[in-house]
């Protein structure tokens, strides 16, 4: 499996259950947000500014750290 990062597409991120669960832990219901469904072929980095009401700087930092830790486990 390719290493996931904020450069991964939304589709790739949501296909990983650990990432999907973490996103929903940080922002309840995020994985089901219609904006993510519309942006499934864009990277997380590309859509972060459009979700700034949901993704605070702290949440973004937690996502980045989680993805780095996930990579280190492999």
CHARMM-style PDB file with segment names, atoms N, HN, CA, C and O in Angstrom:
ATOM      1  N   UNK     1       0.845  -1.189   0.000  1.00  0.00      PROA
ATOM      2  CA  UNK     1       0.000   0.000   0.000  1.00  0.00      PROA
ATOM      3  C   UNK     1       0.883   1.243   0.000  1.00  0.00      PROA
ATOM      4  O   UNK     1       1.897   1.294   0.696  1.00  0.00      PROA
ATOM      5  N   UNK     2       0.494   2.229  -0.776  1.00  0.00      PROA
ATOM      6  HN  UNK     2      -0.330   2.187  -1.341  1.00  0.00      PROA
ATOM      7  CA  UNK     2       1.241   3.474  -0.836  1.00  0.00      PROA
ATOM      8  C   UNK     2       1.153   4.204   0.504  1.00  0.00      PROA
ATOM      9  O   UNK     2       0.165   4.097   1.231  1.00  0.00      PROA
ATOM     10  N   UNK     3       2.190   4.928   0.798  1.00  0.00      PROA
ATOM     11  HN  UNK     3       2.992   5.015   0.208  1.00  0.00      PROA
ATOM     12  CA  UNK     3       2.196   5.715   2.029  1.00  0.00      PROA
ATOM     13  C   UNK     3       1.196   6.852   1.884  1.00  0.00      PROA
ATOM     14  O   UNK     3       1.140   7.527   0.857  1.00  0.00      PROA
ATOM     15  N   UNK     4       0.412   7.048   2.930  1.00  0.00      PROA
ATOM     16  HN  UNK     4       0.458   6.500   3.765  1.00  0.00      PROA
ATOM     17  CA  UNK     4      -0.608   8.083   2.905  1.00  0.00      PROA
ATOM     18  C   UNK     4      -0.059   9.376   3.510  1.00  0.00      PROA
ATOM     19  O   UNK     4       0.738   9.357   4.448  1.00  0.00      PROA
ATOM     20  N   UNK     5      -0.507  10.496   2.947  1.00  0.00      PROA
ATOM     21  HN  UNK     5      -1.154  10.513   2.185  1.00  0.00      PROA
ATOM     22  CA  UNK     5      -0.092  11.812   3.428  1.00  0.00      PROA
ATOM     23  C   UNK     5      -1.174  12.815   3.036  1.00  0.00      PROA
ATOM     24  O   UNK     5      -2.205  12.441   2.477  1.00  0.00      PROA
ATOM     25  N   UNK     6      -0.933  14.076   3.332  1.00  0.00      PROA
ATOM     26  HN  UNK     6      -0.095  14.379   3.787  1.00  0.00      PROA
ATOM     27  CA  UNK     6      -1.903  15.082   2.903  1.00  0.00      PROA
ATOM     28  C   UNK     6      -1.868  15.254   1.386  1.00  0.00      PROA
ATOM     29  O   UNK     6      -2.714  15.941   0.813  1.00  0.00      PROA
ATOM     30  N   UNK     7      -0.895  14.632   0.745  1.00  0.00      PROA
ATOM     31  HN  UNK     7      -0.208  14.074   1.210  1.00  0.00      PROA
ATOM     32  CA  UNK     7      -0.823  14.637  -0.722  1.00  0.00      PROA
ATOM     33  C   UNK     7      -1.635  13.488  -1.330  1.00  0.00      PROA
ATOM     34  O   UNK     7      -1.749  13.390  -2.552  1.00  0.00      PROA
ATOM     35  N   UNK     8      -2.191  12.632  -0.494  1.00  0.00      PROA
ATOM     36  HN  UNK     8      -2.099  12.711   0.498  1.00  0.00      PROA
ATOM     37  CA  UNK     8      -3.048  11.532  -0.965  1.00  0.00      PROA
ATOM     38  C   UNK     8      -4.427  12.079  -1.291  1.00  0.00      PROA
ATOM     39  O   UNK     8      -4.859  13.092  -0.740  1.00  0.00      PROA
ATOM     40  N   UNK     9      -5.108  11.394  -2.195  1.00  0.00      PROA
ATOM     41  HN  UNK     9      -4.758  10.571  -2.643  1.00  0.00      PROA
ATOM     42  CA  UNK     9      -6.465  11.834  -2.525  1.00  0.00      PROA
ATOM     43  C   UNK     9      -7.419  11.478  -1.386  1.00  0.00      PROA
ATOM     44  O   UNK     9      -7.145  10.598  -0.570  1.00  0.00      PROA
ATOM     45  N   UNK    10      -8.515  12.171  -1.357  1.00  0.00      PROA
ATOM     46  HN  UNK    10      -8.737  12.886  -2.019  1.00  0.00      PROA
ATOM     47  CA  UNK    10      -9.543  11.891  -0.357  1.00  0.00      PROA
ATOM     48  C   UNK    10      -9.995  10.442  -0.493  1.00  0.00      PROA
ATOM     49  O   UNK    10     -10.205   9.756   0.507  1.00  0.00      PROA
ATOM     50  N   UNK    11     -10.142   9.984  -1.713  1.00  0.00      PROA
ATOM     51  HN  UNK    11      -9.971  10.541  -2.526  1.00  0.00      PROA
ATOM     52  CA  UNK    11     -10.552   8.604  -1.979  1.00  0.00      PROA
ATOM     53  C   UNK    11      -9.568   7.612  -1.357  1.00  0.00      PROA
ATOM     54  O   UNK    11      -9.987   6.637  -0.732  1.00  0.00      PROA
ATOM     55  N   UNK    12      -8.267   7.850  -1.522  1.00  0.00      PROA
ATOM     56  HN  UNK    12      -7.927   8.642  -2.030  1.00  0.00      PROA
ATOM     57  CA  UNK    12      -7.249   6.970  -0.948  1.00  0.00      PROA
ATOM     58  C   UNK    12      -7.291   6.991   0.576  1.00  0.00      PROA
ATOM     59  O   UNK    12      -7.179   5.950   1.222  1.00  0.00      PROA
ATOM     60  N   UNK    13      -7.452   8.175   1.139  1.00  0.00      PROA
ATOM     61  HN  UNK    13      -7.543   9.021   0.614  1.00  0.00      PROA
ATOM     62  CA  UNK    13      -7.488   8.298   2.596  1.00  0.00      PROA
ATOM     63  C   UNK    13      -8.702   7.588   3.187  1.00  0.00      PROA
ATOM     64  O   UNK    13      -8.588   6.879   4.187  1.00  0.00      PROA
ATOM     65  N   UNK    14      -9.858   7.781   2.568  1.00  0.00      PROA
ATOM     66  HN  UNK    14      -9.950   8.357   1.756  1.00  0.00      PROA
ATOM     67  CA  UNK    14     -11.084   7.184   3.100  1.00  0.00      PROA
ATOM     68  C   UNK    14     -11.149   5.675   2.874  1.00  0.00      PROA
ATOM     69  O   UNK    14     -11.937   4.985   3.520  1.00  0.00      PROA
ATOM     70  N   UNK    15     -10.332   5.166   1.967  1.00  0.00      PROA
ATOM     71  HN  UNK    15      -9.692   5.727   1.442  1.00  0.00      PROA
ATOM     72  CA  UNK    15     -10.274   3.720   1.741  1.00  0.00      PROA
ATOM     73  C   UNK    15      -9.554   3.008   2.882  1.00  0.00      PROA
ATOM     74  O   UNK    15      -9.696   1.797   3.047  1.00  0.00      PROA
ATOM     75  N   UNK    16      -8.782   3.755   3.669  1.00  0.00      PROA
ATOM     76  HN  UNK    16      -8.667   4.739   3.535  1.00  0.00      PROA
ATOM     77  CA  UNK    16      -8.072   3.194   4.811  1.00  0.00      PROA
ATOM     78  C   UNK    16      -8.937   3.386   6.057  1.00  0.00      PROA
ATOM     79  O   UNK    16      -9.181   4.518   6.476  1.00  0.00      PROA
ATOM     80  N   UNK    17      -9.397   2.292   6.643  1.00  0.00      PROA
ATOM     81  HN  UNK    17      -9.199   1.373   6.303  1.00  0.00      PROA
ATOM     82  CA  UNK    17     -10.314   2.370   7.790  1.00  0.00      PROA
ATOM     83  C   UNK    17      -9.705   3.105   8.981  1.00  0.00      PROA
ATOM     84  O   UNK    17     -10.412   3.824   9.687  1.00  0.00      PROA
ATOM     85  N   UNK    18      -8.404   2.936   9.213  1.00  0.00      PROA
ATOM     86  HN  UNK    18      -7.829   2.352   8.639  1.00  0.00      PROA
ATOM     87  CA  UNK    18      -7.756   3.635  10.333  1.00  0.00      PROA
ATOM     88  C   UNK    18      -7.807   5.144  10.123  1.00  0.00      PROA
ATOM     89  O   UNK    18      -8.089   5.896  11.056  1.00  0.00      PROA
ATOM     90  N   UNK    19      -7.536   5.580   8.911  1.00  0.00      PROA
ATOM     91  HN  UNK    19      -7.307   4.970   8.153  1.00  0.00      PROA
ATOM     92  CA  UNK    19      -7.558   7.011   8.607  1.00  0.00      PROA
ATOM     93  C   UNK    19      -8.986   7.529   8.690  1.00  0.00      PROA
ATOM     94  O   UNK    19      -9.239   8.581   9.276  1.00  0.00      PROA
ATOM     95  N   UNK    20      -9.901   6.800   8.110  1.00  0.00      PROA
ATOM     96  HN  UNK    20      -9.695   5.945   7.633  1.00  0.00      PROA
ATOM     97  CA  UNK    20     -11.308   7.204   8.138  1.00  0.00      PROA
ATOM     98  C   UNK    20     -11.796   7.353   9.585  1.00  0.00      PROA
ATOM     99  O   UNK    20     -12.460   8.333   9.922  1.00  0.00      PROA
ATOM    100  N   UNK    21     -11.466   6.381  10.430  1.00  0.00      PROA
ATOM    101  HN  UNK    21     -10.926   5.585  10.157  1.00  0.00      PROA
ATOM    102  CA  UNK    21     -11.866   6.448  11.845  1.00  0.00      PROA
ATOM    103  C   UNK    21     -11.228   7.637  12.545  1.00  0.00      PROA
ATOM    104  O   UNK    21     -11.883   8.319  13.334  1.00  0.00      PROA
ATOM    105  N   UNK    22      -9.949   7.893  12.262  1.00  0.00      PROA
ATOM    106  HN  UNK    22      -9.416   7.340  11.621  1.00  0.00      PROA
ATOM    107  CA  UNK    22      -9.261   9.026  12.887  1.00  0.00      PROA
ATOM    108  C   UNK    22      -9.892  10.342  12.459  1.00  0.00      PROA
ATOM    109  O   UNK    22     -10.098  11.229  13.288  1.00  0.00      PROA
ATOM    110  N   UNK    23     -10.198  10.477  11.180  1.00  0.00      PROA
ATOM    111  HN  UNK    23     -10.031   9.757  10.507  1.00  0.00      PROA
ATOM    112  CA  UNK    23     -10.849  11.704  10.711  1.00  0.00      PROA
ATOM    113  C   UNK    23     -12.177  11.920  11.417  1.00  0.00      PROA
ATOM    114  O   UNK    23     -12.505  13.040  11.809  1.00  0.00      PROA
ATOM    115  N   UNK    24     -12.943  10.840  11.580  1.00  0.00      PROA
ATOM    116  HN  UNK    24     -12.677   9.930  11.262  1.00  0.00      PROA
ATOM    117  CA  UNK    24     -14.233  10.952  12.263  1.00  0.00      PROA
ATOM    118  C   UNK    24     -14.073  11.189  13.763  1.00  0.00      PROA
ATOM    119  O   UNK    24     -14.935  11.811  14.384  1.00  0.00      PROA
ATOM    120  N   UNK    25     -12.982  10.700  14.351  1.00  0.00      PROA
ATOM    121  HN  UNK    25     -12.282  10.194  13.847  1.00  0.00      PROA
ATOM    122  CA  UNK    25     -12.705  10.997  15.761  1.00  0.00      PROA
ATOM    123  C   UNK    25     -12.402  12.482  15.951  1.00  0.00      PROA
ATOM    124  O   UNK    25     -12.862  13.108  16.907  1.00  0.00      PROA
ATOM    125  N   UNK    26     -11.631  13.023  15.036  1.00  0.00      PROA
ATOM    126  HN  UNK    26     -11.257  12.515  14.260  1.00  0.00      PROA
ATOM    127  CA  UNK    26     -11.245  14.429  15.135  1.00  0.00      PROA
ATOM    128  C   UNK    26     -12.385  15.371  14.783  1.00  0.00      PROA
ATOM    129  O   UNK    26     -12.572  16.401  15.431  1.00  0.00      PROA
ATOM    130  N   UNK    27     -13.143  15.016  13.760  1.00  0.00      PROA
ATOM    131  HN  UNK    27     -12.992  14.179  13.234  1.00  0.00      PROA
ATOM    132  CA  UNK    27     -14.284  15.825  13.311  1.00  0.00      PROA
ATOM    133  C   UNK    27     -15.431  14.865  13.031  1.00  0.00      PROA
ATOM    134  O   UNK    27     -15.517  14.300  11.941  1.00  0.00      PROA
ATOM    135  N   UNK    28     -16.314  14.676  14.009  1.00  0.00      PROA
ATOM    136  HN  UNK    28     -16.244  15.135  14.895  1.00  0.00      PROA
ATOM    137  CA  UNK    28     -17.404  13.713  13.832  1.00  0.00      PROA
ATOM    138  C   UNK    28     -18.174  13.929  12.527  1.00  0.00      PROA
ATOM    139  O   UNK    28     -18.619  15.035  12.219  1.00  0.00      PROA
ATOM    140  N   UNK    29     -18.316  12.837  11.770  1.00  0.00      PROA
ATOM    141  HN  UNK    29     -17.954  11.939  12.020  1.00  0.00      PROA
ATOM    142  CA  UNK    29     -19.051  12.870  10.510  1.00  0.00      PROA
ATOM    143  C   UNK    29     -18.261  13.360   9.313  1.00  0.00      PROA
ATOM    144  O   UNK    29     -18.812  13.467   8.217  1.00  0.00      PROA
ATOM    145  N   UNK    30     -16.974  13.662   9.496  1.00  0.00      PROA
ATOM    146  HN  UNK    30     -16.526  13.576  10.386  1.00  0.00      PROA
ATOM    147  CA  UNK    30     -16.184  14.218   8.397  1.00  0.00      PROA
ATOM    148  C   UNK    30     -16.143  13.282   7.194  1.00  0.00      PROA
ATOM    149  O   UNK    30     -16.249  13.734   6.053  1.00  0.00      PROA
ATOM    150  N   UNK    31     -15.991  11.992   7.438  1.00  0.00      PROA
ATOM    151  HN  UNK    31     -15.905  11.625   8.364  1.00  0.00      PROA
ATOM    152  CA  UNK    31     -15.875  11.060   6.305  1.00  0.00      PROA
ATOM    153  C   UNK    31     -17.153  10.989   5.469  1.00  0.00      PROA
ATOM    154  O   UNK    31     -17.124  10.529   4.327  1.00  0.00      PROA
ATOM    155  N   UNK    32     -18.257  11.436   6.025  1.00  0.00      PROA
ATOM    156  HN  UNK    32     -18.281  11.810   6.952  1.00  0.00      PROA
ATOM    157  CA  UNK    32     -19.531  11.424   5.295  1.00  0.00      PROA
ATOM    158  C   UNK    32     -19.916  12.817   4.786  1.00  0.00      PROA
ATOM    159  O   UNK    32     -20.997  12.998   4.224  1.00  0.00      PROA
ATOM    160  N   UNK    33     -19.037  13.791   4.981  1.00  0.00      PROA
ATOM    161  HN  UNK    33     -18.160  13.643   5.438  1.00  0.00      PROA
ATOM    162  CA  UNK    33     -19.310  15.151   4.538  1.00  0.00      PROA
ATOM    163  C   UNK    33     -19.437  15.175   3.015  1.00  0.00      PROA
ATOM    164  O   UNK    33     -18.551  14.682   2.317  1.00  0.00      PROA
ATOM    165  N   UNK    34     -20.524  15.740   2.493  1.00  0.00      PROA
ATOM    166  HN  UNK    34     -21.244  16.140   3.060  1.00  0.00      PROA
ATOM    167  CA  UNK    34     -20.733  15.783   1.042  1.00  0.00      PROA
ATOM    168  C   UNK    34     -19.605  16.490   0.282  1.00  0.00      PROA
ATOM    169  O   UNK    34     -19.333  16.153  -0.871  1.00  0.00      PROA
ATOM    170  N   UNK    35     -18.959  17.450   0.906  1.00  0.00      PROA
ATOM    171  HN  UNK    35     -19.180  17.724   1.842  1.00  0.00      PROA
ATOM    172  CA  UNK    35     -17.853  18.130   0.234  1.00  0.00      PROA
ATOM    173  C   UNK    35     -16.702  17.172  -0.051  1.00  0.00      PROA
ATOM    174  O   UNK    35     -16.035  17.284  -1.079  1.00  0.00      PROA
ATOM    175  N   UNK    36     -16.472  16.228   0.864  1.00  0.00      PROA
ATOM    176  HN  UNK    36     -17.015  16.137   1.700  1.00  0.00      PROA
ATOM    177  CA  UNK    36     -15.412  15.248   0.628  1.00  0.00      PROA
ATOM    178  C   UNK    36     -15.786  14.327  -0.525  1.00  0.00      PROA
ATOM    179  O   UNK    36     -14.934  13.966  -1.337  1.00  0.00      PROA
ATOM    180  N   UNK    37     -17.041  13.951  -0.596  1.00  0.00      PROA
ATOM    181  HN  UNK    37     -17.733  14.243   0.064  1.00  0.00      PROA
ATOM    182  CA  UNK    37     -17.488  13.089  -1.694  1.00  0.00      PROA
ATOM    183  C   UNK    37     -17.287  13.784  -3.042  1.00  0.00      PROA
ATOM    184  O   UNK    37     -16.901  13.150  -4.024  1.00  0.00      PROA
ATOM    185  N   UNK    38     -17.547  15.067  -3.080  1.00  0.00      PROA
ATOM    186  HN  UNK    38     -17.861  15.583  -2.283  1.00  0.00      PROA
ATOM    187  CA  UNK    38     -17.360  15.821  -4.330  1.00  0.00      PROA
ATOM    188  C   UNK    38     -15.890  15.982  -4.688  1.00  0.00      PROA
ATOM    189  O   UNK    38     -15.540  16.146  -5.857  1.00  0.00      PROA
ATOM    190  N   UNK    39     -15.037  15.933  -3.675  1.00  0.00      PROA
ATOM    191  HN  UNK    39     -15.322  15.800  -2.726  1.00  0.00      PROA
ATOM    192  CA  UNK    39     -13.605  16.180  -3.893  1.00  0.00      PROA
ATOM    193  C   UNK    39     -12.773  14.910  -3.800  1.00  0.00      PROA
ATOM    194  O   UNK    39     -11.578  14.983  -3.511  1.00  0.00      PROA
ATOM    195  N   UNK    40     -13.366  13.763  -4.034  1.00  0.00      PROA
ATOM    196  HN  UNK    40     -14.336  13.703  -4.269  1.00  0.00      PROA
ATOM    197  CA  UNK    40     -12.682  12.495  -3.794  1.00  0.00      PROA
ATOM    198  C   UNK    40     -11.402  12.311  -4.605  1.00  0.00      PROA
ATOM    199  O   UNK    40     -10.525  11.550  -4.196  1.00  0.00      PROA
ATOM    200  N   UNK    41     -11.275  12.982  -5.731  1.00  0.00      PROA
ATOM    201  HN  UNK    41     -11.987  13.600  -6.063  1.00  0.00      PROA
ATOM    202  CA  UNK    41     -10.072  12.843  -6.550  1.00  0.00      PROA
ATOM    203  C   UNK    41      -9.052  13.960  -6.317  1.00  0.00      PROA
ATOM    204  O   UNK    41      -8.024  14.026  -6.991  1.00  0.00      PROA
ATOM    205  N   UNK    42      -9.348  14.831  -5.361  1.00  0.00      PROA
ATOM    206  HN  UNK    42     -10.183  14.777  -4.813  1.00  0.00      PROA
ATOM    207  CA  UNK    42      -8.410  15.885  -4.978  1.00  0.00      PROA
ATOM    208  C   UNK    42      -7.639  15.430  -3.745  1.00  0.00      PROA
ATOM    209  O   UNK    42      -8.088  14.550  -3.010  1.00  0.00      PROA
ATOM    210  N   UNK    43      -6.495  16.024  -3.530  1.00  0.00      PROA
ATOM    211  HN  UNK    43      -6.130  16.738  -4.127  1.00  0.00      PROA
ATOM    212  CA  UNK    43      -5.718  15.673  -2.341  1.00  0.00      PROA
ATOM    213  C   UNK    43      -6.283  16.398  -1.125  1.00  0.00      PROA
ATOM    214  O   UNK    43      -6.984  17.404  -1.239  1.00  0.00      PROA
ATOM    215  N   UNK    44      -5.954  15.854   0.037  1.00  0.00      PROA
ATOM    216  HN  UNK    44      -5.384  15.037   0.129  1.00  0.00      PROA
ATOM    217  CA  UNK    44      -6.381  16.511   1.269  1.00  0.00      PROA
ATOM    218  C   UNK    44      -5.822  17.924   1.322  1.00  0.00      PROA
ATOM    219  O   UNK    44      -6.506  18.854   1.750  1.00  0.00      PROA
ATOM    220  N   UNK    45      -4.596  18.081   0.893  1.00  0.00      PROA
ATOM    221  HN  UNK    45      -4.041  17.325   0.546  1.00  0.00      PROA
ATOM    222  CA  UNK    45      -3.959  19.405   0.885  1.00  0.00      PROA
ATOM    223  C   UNK    45      -4.763  20.395   0.038  1.00  0.00      PROA
ATOM    224  O   UNK    45      -4.893  21.565   0.398  1.00  0.00      PROA
ATOM    225  N   UNK    46      -5.296  19.923  -1.078  1.00  0.00      PROA
ATOM    226  HN  UNK    46      -5.190  18.972  -1.371  1.00  0.00      PROA
ATOM    227  CA  UNK    46      -6.066  20.798  -1.976  1.00  0.00      PROA
ATOM    228  C   UNK    46      -7.397  21.232  -1.372  1.00  0.00      PROA
ATOM    229  O   UNK    46      -7.884  22.319  -1.683  1.00  0.00      PROA
ATOM    230  N   UNK    47      -7.987  20.416  -0.527  1.00  0.00      PROA
ATOM    231  HN  UNK    47      -7.591  19.533  -0.275  1.00  0.00      PROA
ATOM    232  CA  UNK    47      -9.314  20.750  -0.005  1.00  0.00      PROA
ATOM    233  C   UNK    47      -9.299  21.317   1.412  1.00  0.00      PROA
ATOM    234  O   UNK    47     -10.333  21.763   1.910  1.00  0.00      PROA
ATOM    235  N   UNK    48      -8.139  21.303   2.063  1.00  0.00      PROA
ATOM    236  HN  UNK    48      -7.299  20.940   1.659  1.00  0.00      PROA
ATOM    237  CA  UNK    48      -8.081  21.765   3.454  1.00  0.00      PROA
ATOM    238  C   UNK    48      -8.615  23.187   3.614  1.00  0.00      PROA
ATOM    239  O   UNK    48      -9.345  23.470   4.564  1.00  0.00      PROA
ATOM    240  N   UNK    49      -8.257  24.083   2.695  1.00  0.00      PROA
ATOM    241  HN  UNK    49      -7.663  23.854   1.924  1.00  0.00      PROA
ATOM    242  CA  UNK    49      -8.702  25.470   2.831  1.00  0.00      PROA
ATOM    243  C   UNK    49     -10.204  25.615   2.612  1.00  0.00      PROA
ATOM    244  O   UNK    49     -10.823  26.545   3.129  1.00  0.00      PROA
ATOM    245  N   UNK    50     -10.789  24.698   1.848  1.00  0.00      PROA
ATOM    246  HN  UNK    50     -10.287  23.942   1.428  1.00  0.00      PROA
ATOM    247  CA  UNK    50     -12.229  24.752   1.615  1.00  0.00      PROA
ATOM    248  C   UNK    50     -13.020  24.192   2.800  1.00  0.00      PROA
ATOM    249  O   UNK    50     -14.225  24.415   2.918  1.00  0.00      PROA
ATOM    250  N   UNK    51     -12.331  23.469   3.664  1.00  0.00      PROA
ATOM    251  HN  UNK    51     -11.353  23.287   3.568  1.00  0.00      PROA
ATOM    252  CA  UNK    51     -12.961  22.901   4.858  1.00  0.00      PROA
ATOM    253  C   UNK    51     -12.448  23.580   6.122  1.00  0.00      PROA
ATOM    254  O   UNK    51     -12.445  22.982   7.198  1.00  0.00      PROA
ATOM    255  N   UNK    52     -12.012  24.835   5.987  1.00  0.00      PROA
ATOM    256  HN  UNK    52     -12.014  25.321   5.113  1.00  0.00      PROA
ATOM    257  CA  UNK    52     -11.395  25.502   7.122  1.00  0.00      PROA
ATOM    258  C   UNK    52     -12.337  25.708   8.301  1.00  0.00      PROA
ATOM    259  O   UNK    52     -11.886  25.931   9.425  1.00  0.00      PROA
ATOM    260  N   UNK    53     -13.647  25.635   8.051  1.00  0.00      PROA
ATOM    261  HN  UNK    53     -14.013  25.455   7.138  1.00  0.00      PROA
ATOM    262  CA  UNK    53     -14.585  25.718   9.168  1.00  0.00      PROA
ATOM    263  C   UNK    53     -14.603  24.416   9.968  1.00  0.00      PROA
ATOM    264  O   UNK    53     -15.002  24.421  11.133  1.00  0.00      PROA
ATOM    265  N   UNK    54     -14.180  23.305   9.369  1.00  0.00      PROA
ATOM    266  HN  UNK    54     -13.855  23.301   8.423  1.00  0.00      PROA
ATOM    267  CA  UNK    54     -14.113  22.005  10.040  1.00  0.00      PROA
ATOM    268  C   UNK    54     -12.697  21.637  10.464  1.00  0.00      PROA
ATOM    269  O   UNK    54     -12.490  21.040  11.520  1.00  0.00      PROA
ATOM    270  N   UNK    55     -11.734  21.993   9.639  1.00  0.00      PROA
ATOM    271  HN  UNK    55     -11.901  22.478   8.781  1.00  0.00      PROA
ATOM    272  CA  UNK    55     -10.349  21.586   9.872  1.00  0.00      PROA
ATOM    273  C   UNK    55      -9.539  22.755  10.414  1.00  0.00      PROA
ATOM    274  O   UNK    55      -8.984  23.546   9.652  1.00  0.00      PROA
ATOM    275  N   UNK    56      -9.477  22.855  11.724  1.00  0.00      PROA
ATOM    276  HN  UNK    56      -9.928  22.212  12.344  1.00  0.00      PROA
ATOM    277  CA  UNK    56      -8.661  23.886  12.352  1.00  0.00      PROA
ATOM    278  C   UNK    56      -7.194  23.526  12.170  1.00  0.00      PROA
ATOM    279  O   UNK    56      -6.863  22.410  11.771  1.00  0.00      PROA
ATOM    280  N   UNK    57      -6.333  24.463  12.462  1.00  0.00      PROA
ATOM    281  HN  UNK    57      -6.601  25.370  12.786  1.00  0.00      PROA
ATOM    282  CA  UNK    57      -4.893  24.189  12.372  1.00  0.00      PROA
ATOM    283  C   UNK    57      -4.513  23.015  13.275  1.00  0.00      PROA
ATOM    284  O   UNK    57      -3.680  22.189  12.901  1.00  0.00      PROA
ATOM    285  N   UNK    58      -5.113  22.940  14.443  1.00  0.00      PROA
ATOM    286  HN  UNK    58      -5.789  23.611  14.746  1.00  0.00      PROA
ATOM    287  CA  UNK    58      -4.831  21.853  15.374  1.00  0.00      PROA
ATOM    288  C   UNK    58      -5.254  20.501  14.793  1.00  0.00      PROA
ATOM    289  O   UNK    58      -4.519  19.520  14.903  1.00  0.00      PROA
ATOM    290  N   UNK    59      -6.418  20.452  14.187  1.00  0.00      PROA
ATOM    291  HN  UNK    59      -7.016  21.249  14.098  1.00  0.00      PROA
ATOM    292  CA  UNK    59      -6.901  19.206  13.578  1.00  0.00      PROA
ATOM    293  C   UNK    59      -5.995  18.803  12.418  1.00  0.00      PROA
ATOM    294  O   UNK    59      -5.668  17.626  12.269  1.00  0.00      PROA
ATOM    295  N   UNK    60      -5.592  19.757  11.609  1.00  0.00      PROA
ATOM    296  HN  UNK    60      -5.857  20.713  11.730  1.00  0.00      PROA
ATOM    297  CA  UNK    60      -4.691  19.460  10.489  1.00  0.00      PROA
ATOM    298  C   UNK    60      -3.378  18.898  11.008  1.00  0.00      PROA
ATOM    299  O   UNK    60      -2.856  17.924  10.466  1.00  0.00      PROA
ATOM    300  N   UNK    61      -2.845  19.510  12.058  1.00  0.00      PROA
ATOM    301  HN  UNK    61      -3.270  20.302  12.498  1.00  0.00      PROA
ATOM    302  CA  UNK    61      -1.595  19.007  12.657  1.00  0.00      PROA
ATOM    303  C   UNK    61      -1.769  17.576  13.162  1.00  0.00      PROA
ATOM    304  O   UNK    61      -0.875  16.747  12.994  1.00  0.00      PROA
ATOM    305  N   UNK    62      -2.912  17.284  13.778  1.00  0.00      PROA
ATOM    306  HN  UNK    62      -3.638  17.958  13.914  1.00  0.00      PROA
ATOM    307  CA  UNK    62      -3.171  15.931  14.276  1.00  0.00      PROA
ATOM    308  C   UNK    62      -3.286  14.928  13.128  1.00  0.00      PROA
ATOM    309  O   UNK    62      -2.809  13.799  13.243  1.00  0.00      PROA
ATOM    310  N   UNK    63      -3.903  15.325  12.044  1.00  0.00      PROA
ATOM    311  HN  UNK    63      -4.290  16.242  11.951  1.00  0.00      PROA
ATOM    312  CA  UNK    63      -4.015  14.445  10.871  1.00  0.00      PROA
ATOM    313  C   UNK    63      -2.628  14.160  10.298  1.00  0.00      PROA
ATOM    314  O   UNK    63      -2.296  13.013   9.999  1.00  0.00      PROA
ATOM    315  N   UNK    64      -1.826  15.206  10.149  1.00  0.00      PROA
ATOM    316  HN  UNK    64      -2.095  16.137  10.392  1.00  0.00      PROA
ATOM    317  CA  UNK    64      -0.474  15.038   9.612  1.00  0.00      PROA
ATOM    318  C   UNK    64       0.339  14.107  10.504  1.00  0.00      PROA
ATOM    319  O   UNK    64       1.013  13.203  10.009  1.00  0.00      PROA
ATOM    320  N   UNK    65       0.280  14.322  11.817  1.00  0.00      PROA
ATOM    321  HN  UNK    65      -0.267  15.056  12.220  1.00  0.00      PROA
ATOM    322  CA  UNK    65       1.013  13.459  12.755  1.00  0.00      PROA
ATOM    323  C   UNK    65       0.528  12.018  12.675  1.00  0.00      PROA
ATOM    324  O   UNK    65       1.330  11.085  12.699  1.00  0.00      PROA
ATOM    325  N   UNK    66      -0.787  11.839  12.579  1.00  0.00      PROA
ATOM    326  HN  UNK    66      -1.439  12.597  12.559  1.00  0.00      PROA
ATOM    327  CA  UNK    66      -1.349  10.492  12.485  1.00  0.00      PROA
ATOM    328  C   UNK    66      -0.857   9.778  11.223  1.00  0.00      PROA
ATOM    329  O   UNK    66      -0.477   8.608  11.274  1.00  0.00      PROA
ATOM    330  N   UNK    67      -0.866  10.479  10.109  1.00  0.00      PROA
ATOM    331  HN  UNK    67      -1.174  11.429  10.068  1.00  0.00      PROA
ATOM    332  CA  UNK    67      -0.419   9.882   8.845  1.00  0.00      PROA
ATOM    333  C   UNK    67       1.071   9.540   8.905  1.00  0.00      PROA
ATOM    334  O   UNK    67       1.487   8.509   8.377  1.00  0.00      PROA
ATOM    335  N   UNK    68       1.864  10.380   9.530  1.00  0.00      PROA
ATOM    336  HN  UNK    68       1.526  11.218   9.958  1.00  0.00      PROA
ATOM    337  CA  UNK    68       3.293  10.082   9.689  1.00  0.00      PROA
ATOM    338  C   UNK    68       3.484   8.846  10.550  1.00  0.00      PROA
ATOM    339  O   UNK    68       4.297   7.979  10.228  1.00  0.00      PROA
ATOM    340  N   UNK    69       2.732   8.762  11.650  1.00  0.00      PROA
ATOM    341  HN  UNK    69       2.071   9.467  11.911  1.00  0.00      PROA
ATOM    342  CA  UNK    69       2.824   7.587  12.534  1.00  0.00      PROA
ATOM    343  C   UNK    69       2.367   6.333  11.812  1.00  0.00      PROA
ATOM    344  O   UNK    69       2.948   5.262  11.992  1.00  0.00      PROA
ATOM    345  N   UNK    70       1.342   6.459  11.004  1.00  0.00      PROA
ATOM    346  HN  UNK    70       0.870   7.329  10.858  1.00  0.00      PROA
ATOM    347  CA  UNK    70       0.830   5.334  10.241  1.00  0.00      PROA
ATOM    348  C   UNK    70       1.896   4.823   9.272  1.00  0.00      PROA
ATOM    349  O   UNK    70       2.050   3.614   9.101  1.00  0.00      PROA
ATOM    350  N   UNK    71       2.612   5.718   8.654  1.00  0.00      PROA
ATOM    351  HN  UNK    71       2.487   6.700   8.793  1.00  0.00      PROA
ATOM    352  CA  UNK    71       3.689   5.340   7.746  1.00  0.00      PROA
ATOM    353  C   UNK    71       4.795   4.610   8.483  1.00  0.00      PROA
ATOM    354  O   UNK    71       5.355   3.639   7.973  1.00  0.00      PROA
ATOM    355  N   UNK    72       5.113   5.080   9.691  1.00  0.00      PROA
ATOM    356  HN  UNK    72       4.658   5.868  10.105  1.00  0.00      PROA
ATOM    357  CA  UNK    72       6.193   4.487  10.461  1.00  0.00      PROA
ATOM    358  C   UNK    72       5.883   3.060  10.897  1.00  0.00      PROA
ATOM    359  O   UNK    72       6.800   2.268  11.120  1.00  0.00      PROA
ATOM    360  N   UNK    73       4.596   2.722  11.021  1.00  0.00      PROA
ATOM    361  HN  UNK    73       3.851   3.364  10.839  1.00  0.00      PROA
ATOM    362  CA  UNK    73       4.194   1.382  11.443  1.00  0.00      PROA
ATOM    363  C   UNK    73       4.466   0.355  10.362  1.00  0.00      PROA
ATOM    364  O   UNK    73       4.667  -0.819  10.674  1.00  0.00      PROA
ATOM    365  N   UNK    74       4.477   0.751   9.124  1.00  0.00      PROA
ATOM    366  HN  UNK    74       4.313   1.704   8.871  1.00  0.00      PROA
ATOM    367  CA  UNK    74       4.616  -0.177   8.006  1.00  0.00      PROA
ATOM    368  C   UNK    74       6.035  -0.656   7.854  1.00  0.00      PROA
ATOM    369  OT1 UNK    74       6.327  -1.446   6.957  1.00  0.00      PROA
TER     370      UNK     74
END
